C-alpha cells in the first residue's frame, strides 16, 4: 500500500535531495507543508518533524484529469518526510493502490509509471 524508504542522512539533506531528484525526473514540487510548525502554531504539542510534499508530473496529471476529473481529489501526489528515531522516513501511498478507488483501468499503466518514478525519487533522496 505504501512506498517507504529510510535514510540515516539528516532531514535537511533528505529534503534537499528529494527536491532535486523530483526536479530531475520532471516532477514539480507544488507545495511543502511543515506539519510540525503548523500544529505547534495552534498550541498543539507535536515532537516529531514532519513535512508533506505535494509533487506532480504535468504530463501524467493531464492524462489522468482528461480521463477522470474526479481523480483531482487525489492529486497532486503527497510524500511525507518525517523523523523516526535516528531515521528519516520518506513515504507515499502507491498510485496503483489509489487508482483502484476510481475504477479507471485505462490509467493503470500511467499509475505504474508514476509509482516507479516516485520510488526512484525516494530512493535517490535517501542515499
Secondary structure as a PSIPRED ss2 file (coil, helix, strand):
# PSIPRED VFORMAT (PSIPRED V4.0)

   1 X C   1.000  0.000  0.000
   2 X E   0.000  0.000  1.000
   3 X E   0.000  0.000  1.000
   4 X E   0.000  0.000  1.000
   5 X E   0.000  0.000  1.000
   6 X E   0.000  0.000  1.000
   7 X E   0.000  0.000  1.000
   8 X C   1.000  0.000  0.000
   9 X C   1.000  0.000  0.000
  10 X C   1.000  0.000  0.000
  11 X H   0.000  1.000  0.000
  12 X H   0.000  1.000  0.000
  13 X H   0.000  1.000  0.000
  14 X H   0.000  1.000  0.000
  15 X H   0.000  1.000  0.000
  16 X H   0.000  1.000  0.000
  17 X H   0.000  1.000  0.000
  18 X H   0.000  1.000  0.000
  19 X H   0.000  1.000  0.000
  20 X H   0.000  1.000  0.000
  21 X H   0.000  1.000  0.000
  22 X H   0.000  1.000  0.000
  23 X H   0.000  1.000  0.000
  24 X H   0.000  1.000  0.000
  25 X C   1.000  0.000  0.000
  26 X C   1.000  0.000  0.000
  27 X C   1.000  0.000  0.000
  28 X E   0.000  0.000  1.000
  29 X E   0.000  0.000  1.000
  30 X E   0.000  0.000  1.000
  31 X E   0.000  0.000  1.000
  32 X E   0.000  0.000  1.000
  33 X E   0.000  0.000  1.000
  34 X E   0.000  0.000  1.000
  35 X H   0.000  1.000  0.000
  36 X H   0.000  1.000  0.000
  37 X H   0.000  1.000  0.000
  38 X H   0.000  1.000  0.000
  39 X H   0.000  1.000  0.000
  40 X H   0.000  1.000  0.000
  41 X H   0.000  1.000  0.000
  42 X C   1.000  0.000  0.000
  43 X C   1.000  0.000  0.000
  44 X C   1.000  0.000  0.000
  45 X C   1.000  0.000  0.000
  46 X C   1.000  0.000  0.000
  47 X C   1.000  0.000  0.000
  48 X C   1.000  0.000  0.000
  49 X C   1.000  0.000  0.000
  50 X E   0.000  0.000  1.000
  51 X E   0.000  0.000  1.000
  52 X E   0.000  0.000  1.000
  53 X E   0.000  0.000  1.000
  54 X E   0.000  0.000  1.000
  55 X E   0.000  0.000  1.000
  56 X E   0.000  0.000  1.000
  57 X C   1.000  0.000  0.000
  58 X H   0.000  1.000  0.000
  59 X H   0.000  1.000  0.000
  60 X H   0.000  1.000  0.000
  61 X H   0.000  1.000  0.000
  62 X H   0.000  1.000  0.000
  63 X H   0.000  1.000  0.000
  64 X H   0.000  1.000  0.000
  65 X H   0.000  1.000  0.000
  66 X H   0.000  1.000  0.000
  67 X H   0.000  1.000  0.000
  68 X C   1.000  0.000  0.000
  69 X H   0.000  1.000  0.000
  70 X H   0.000  1.000  0.000
  71 X H   0.000  1.000  0.000
  72 X H   0.000  1.000  0.000
  73 X H   0.000  1.000  0.000
  74 X H   0.000  1.000  0.000
  75 X C   1.000  0.000  0.000
  76 X C   1.000  0.000  0.000
  77 X E   0.000  0.000  1.000
  78 X E   0.000  0.000  1.000
  79 X E   0.000  0.000  1.000
  80 X E   0.000  0.000  1.000
  81 X E   0.000  0.000  1.000
  82 X E   0.000  0.000  1.000
  83 X E   0.000  0.000  1.000
  84 X E   0.000  0.000  1.000
  85 X C   1.000  0.000  0.000
  86 X C   1.000  0.000  0.000
  87 X E   0.000  0.000  1.000
  88 X E   0.000  0.000  1.000
  89 X E   0.000  0.000  1.000
  90 X E   0.000  0.000  1.000
  91 X E   0.000  0.000  1.000
  92 X E   0.000  0.000  1.000
  93 X E   0.000  0.000  1.000
  94 X C   1.000  0.000  0.000
  95 X H   0.000  1.000  0.000
  96 X H   0.000  1.000  0.000
  97 X H   0.000  1.000  0.000
  98 X H   0.000  1.000  0.000
  99 X H   0.000  1.000  0.000
 100 X H   0.000  1.000  0.000
 101 X H   0.000  1.000  0.000
 102 X H   0.000  1.000  0.000
 103 X C   1.000  0.000  0.000
 104 X C   1.000  0.000  0.000
 105 X H   0.000  1.000  0.000
 106 X H   0.000  1.000  0.000
 107 X H   0.000  1.000  0.000
 108 X H   0.000  1.000  0.000
 109 X H   0.000  1.000  0.000
 110 X H   0.000  1.000  0.000
 111 X H   0.000  1.000  0.000
 112 X H   0.000  1.000  0.000
 113 X H   0.000  1.000  0.000
 114 X H   0.000  1.000  0.000
 115 X H   0.000  1.000  0.000
 116 X H   0.000  1.000  0.000
 117 X H   0.000  1.000  0.000
 118 X H   0.000  1.000  0.000
 119 X H   0.000  1.000  0.000
 120 X H   0.000  1.000  0.000
 121 X H   0.000  1.000  0.000
 122 X H   0.000  1.000  0.000
 123 X H   0.000  1.000  0.000
 124 X H   0.000  1.000  0.000
 125 X H   0.000  1.000  0.000
 126 X H   0.000  1.000  0.000
 127 X C   1.000  0.000  0.000
